[in-house]
C-alpha cells in the first residue's frame, strides 16, 4: 500500500475498535511499540508513507518520534491530530472509516460518535481491566468482579481470592444500599 496505517494502541484497545485496514502491532503495552517499529518499518522495510493514530494523540506523538528515528529520511510520517477522540467528535458515522468504538480510560469504558458512551462496551473486567462487550458479559467464563475470557486461567490463586473478597464487599454494600468505595473519578464524570 501507498500508506501504512498503524494503530499505536494496545491489543485490548484495538479489540474495541480501529480504522479500516489499520495494522495491529498486537502490543500489550506501549513500551513494546518501538520494538515492533524496528522489526516492521525500519530501514529497507519502510513503506512510502506511514500514518499512525491513538486514542487522544499523545502516544502518536511518541510513536512518530520513534518512527522518524528508524525510517529513512524522506519517508513521511503522519499522525492523527487529537487522535480517535477528535475524529469521532468531528466526523459523522456516514463519512467515517472507523469501525467499532474507542476505548477510553474512564468510567465510560468506550465511546462512539459525538463522544457518546458506547452501547456495546459498558464494563471492564475487575481482574484484568479488559473492556467487555455485552456478549462477553453473557459468556460462561465471565465471573462478575473476578474474571473474564481474557484472564480466566491466567490469574493467581491470591488474585482470584482478592477479587472474590472485593466482589463480596461490593454485593454486601449494594444489598445494604450504600456505596462500596467512593470513586472521585466517577463523581467528576457524572458532573460533566
Backbone torsions as a table, in degrees:
resi	resn	phi	psi	omega
1	UNK	NA	154.2	177.2
2	UNK	-61.7	-43.8	-177.1
3	UNK	-122.9	127.7	173.8
4	UNK	-90.0	116.5	-179.7
5	UNK	-99.9	121.5	-173.2
6	UNK	-120.2	128.3	173.8
7	UNK	-85.4	113.1	-175.8
8	UNK	-84.4	1.1	-176.4
9	UNK	-83.9	174.9	-179.1
10	UNK	-81.7	164.4	-175.9
11	UNK	-53.5	-46.1	-177.3
12	UNK	-63.7	-28.9	176.6
13	UNK	-75.4	-42.7	178.0
14	UNK	-59.3	-40.1	-179.0
15	UNK	-58.9	-28.2	-178.3
16	UNK	-78.9	-34.9	179.0
17	UNK	173.5	154.6	179.7
18	UNK	-160.6	174.7	176.2
19	UNK	-79.6	147.1	177.7
20	UNK	-57.2	136.1	178.2
21	UNK	67.3	13.4	177.7
22	UNK	-76.1	146.4	176.3
23	UNK	-82.2	135.2	177.3
24	UNK	-104.0	110.8	179.0
25	UNK	-70.0	-10.1	177.7
26	UNK	57.9	46.5	178.0
27	UNK	-94.8	150.1	174.4
28	UNK	-97.5	-15.6	-179.5
29	UNK	-151.9	146.5	-178.2
30	UNK	-61.9	-24.6	179.2
31	UNK	-62.8	-18.6	177.4
32	UNK	-81.7	-15.8	-173.5
33	UNK	-62.9	-45.2	178.8
34	UNK	-57.8	-36.2	177.6
35	UNK	-64.2	-42.9	177.4
36	UNK	-59.8	-44.4	178.5
37	UNK	-58.1	-48.5	-176.6
38	UNK	-64.5	-30.4	179.8
39	UNK	-82.2	-21.0	-171.0
40	UNK	-119.9	-21.8	-177.7
41	UNK	-133.3	-0.6	-177.0
42	UNK	-74.5	149.9	173.5
43	UNK	57.1	-127.2	-175.9
44	UNK	-74.9	-4.4	176.3
45	UNK	-85.7	-6.3	-175.1
46	UNK	-63.8	134.3	173.4
47	UNK	-75.8	178.9	-179.8
48	UNK	-67.4	-36.7	178.9
49	UNK	-145.7	152.1	178.1
50	UNK	-129.3	132.4	175.0
51	UNK	-126.2	132.0	-177.9
52	UNK	-125.9	157.1	177.7
53	UNK	-148.2	160.2	177.0
54	UNK	-150.2	-168.7	-175.4
55	UNK	-65.1	-56.8	-174.7
56	UNK	-123.7	-0.9	175.3
57	UNK	110.3	-18.6	-175.8
58	UNK	-70.8	-47.9	178.9
59	UNK	-63.9	-32.0	178.4
60	UNK	-62.4	-40.0	179.0
61	UNK	-64.0	-42.4	177.5
62	UNK	-65.7	-41.9	179.7
63	UNK	-65.0	-39.0	178.3
64	UNK	-61.1	-45.7	178.7
65	UNK	-61.0	-44.8	178.6
66	UNK	-62.3	-42.7	-178.1
67	UNK	-64.8	-42.8	-178.9
68	UNK	-61.6	-26.2	178.2
69	UNK	-78.5	-18.3	-173.8
70	UNK	-104.1	-31.2	-175.9
71	UNK	-89.5	155.4	177.7
72	UNK	-60.6	147.8	176.1
73	UNK	-57.7	142.3	-179.8
74	UNK	99.1	-15.0	175.4
75	UNK	-85.4	113.0	-179.0
76	UNK	-69.3	137.0	178.4
77	UNK	-123.0	121.5	-177.9
78	UNK	-117.0	159.4	169.0
79	UNK	-142.2	153.8	-177.7
80	UNK	-76.7	107.6	-178.1
81	UNK	-63.0	128.2	-178.3
82	UNK	82.5	-5.1	175.6
83	UNK	67.8	-167.4	-179.3
84	UNK	-61.1	-36.1	-178.3
85	UNK	-60.1	-44.6	177.5
86	UNK	-64.2	-40.9	179.7
87	UNK	-60.9	-49.8	-178.9
88	UNK	-65.8	-25.8	178.7
89	UNK	-78.9	-29.7	-173.4
90	UNK	-101.4	-24.5	-173.5
91	UNK	-105.1	139.6	178.4
92	UNK	-78.2	154.7	177.9
93	UNK	-56.7	-32.7	-178.8
94	UNK	-68.0	-31.0	-178.4
95	UNK	-93.5	-9.9	-167.7
96	UNK	-75.1	148.6	171.9
97	UNK	-108.3	6.6	-179.6
98	UNK	-89.3	135.8	-177.2
99	UNK	-117.0	112.9	178.8
100	UNK	108.3	-153.6	179.4
101	UNK	-116.9	172.0	-179.6
102	UNK	-113.7	120.5	176.6
103	UNK	-63.5	136.6	175.9
104	UNK	-127.7	157.3	-174.5
105	UNK	-95.7	51.8	175.3
106	UNK	-149.5	-170.6	-173.2
107	UNK	-64.0	-17.6	-179.8
108	UNK	-72.5	-22.2	-177.1
109	UNK	71.6	-54.0	179.3
110	UNK	-150.3	154.4	177.9
111	UNK	-127.4	164.5	178.0
112	UNK	-128.2	-158.6	-176.1
113	UNK	-56.6	142.4	-176.0
114	UNK	69.8	12.1	-178.8
115	UNK	59.7	29.4	175.5
116	UNK	-77.2	145.8	178.3
117	UNK	-57.1	142.3	179.5
118	UNK	-64.2	143.7	174.0
119	UNK	-90.2	-11.8	-178.2
120	UNK	-98.2	-35.0	-178.8
121	UNK	-113.8	105.1	-176.6
122	UNK	-116.6	-12.5	-177.4
123	UNK	-138.1	156.4	169.1
124	UNK	-116.9	151.5	177.6
125	UNK	-67.4	132.9	176.9
126	UNK	-70.8	-22.3	-179.3
127	UNK	-78.3	-49.1	-174.6
128	UNK	-119.7	-5.9	179.5
129	UNK	72.5	7.7	178.7
130	UNK	-68.2	136.1	175.5
131	UNK	-63.7	141.8	-176.8
132	UNK	-117.7	130.7	177.0
133	UNK	-80.5	170.1	176.4
134	UNK	-57.9	-38.1	179.6
135	UNK	-65.8	-40.4	178.8
136	UNK	-58.9	-36.7	-177.6
137	UNK	-69.6	-15.6	-178.9
138	UNK	-106.3	4.9	179.2
139	UNK	-76.5	154.1	178.9
140	UNK	-66.0	-26.9	-178.0
141	UNK	-89.4	6.4	175.3
142	UNK	-90.2	125.6	175.8
143	UNK	-123.2	111.9	-176.3
144	UNK	-46.5	124.6	175.8
145	UNK	77.2	-3.6	-173.8
146	UNK	-121.3	-56.4	-175.5
147	UNK	-157.4	167.7	179.8
148	UNK	-143.1	-174.9	-178.4
149	UNK	-62.4	-22.6	-178.0
150	UNK	-83.0	-21.7	-177.2
151	UNK	-125.4	-4.3	177.2
152	UNK	-56.9	129.3	-179.4
153	UNK	84.3	-4.4	-178.8
154	UNK	-108.7	-12.6	-178.1
155	UNK	-85.7	145.8	175.9
156	UNK	-75.3	163.8	176.5
157	UNK	-58.8	-40.7	-179.5
158	UNK	-62.0	-42.9	178.1
159	UNK	-64.1	-45.6	180.0
160	UNK	-58.8	-43.5	179.8
161	UNK	-65.2	-43.3	179.4
162	UNK	-61.9	-44.2	179.6
163	UNK	-67.7	-35.9	177.3
164	UNK	-63.6	-43.9	177.8
165	UNK	-60.9	-45.1	179.5
166	UNK	-60.7	-44.3	-179.1
167	UNK	-63.6	-40.1	177.4
168	UNK	-62.1	-39.9	178.2
169	UNK	-65.0	-40.5	178.1
170	UNK	-62.0	-47.1	-178.8
171	UNK	-64.7	-38.9	178.1
172	UNK	-64.8	-44.6	178.3
173	UNK	-61.2	-42.9	179.0
174	UNK	-62.1	-44.5	179.3
175	UNK	-61.1	-35.4	-179.8
176	UNK	-87.7	0.9	176.4
177	UNK	74.7	28.6	179.0
178	UNK	-128.8	163.2	177.6
179	UNK	-73.1	143.0	177.5
180	UNK	-71.1	-57.0	179.9
181	UNK	-140.9	138.1	176.0
182	UNK	-72.5	122.9	178.9
183	UNK	-115.8	101.4	-177.9
184	UNK	-56.9	-31.9	179.4
185	UNK	-62.2	-41.2	-178.6
186	UNK	-64.5	-42.2	-179.7
187	UNK	-65.5	-43.6	178.0
188	UNK	-60.4	-43.4	179.8
189	UNK	-61.6	-43.0	-177.7
190	UNK	-65.7	-33.6	179.2
191	UNK	-73.7	-22.6	178.1
192	UNK	90.0	NA	NA
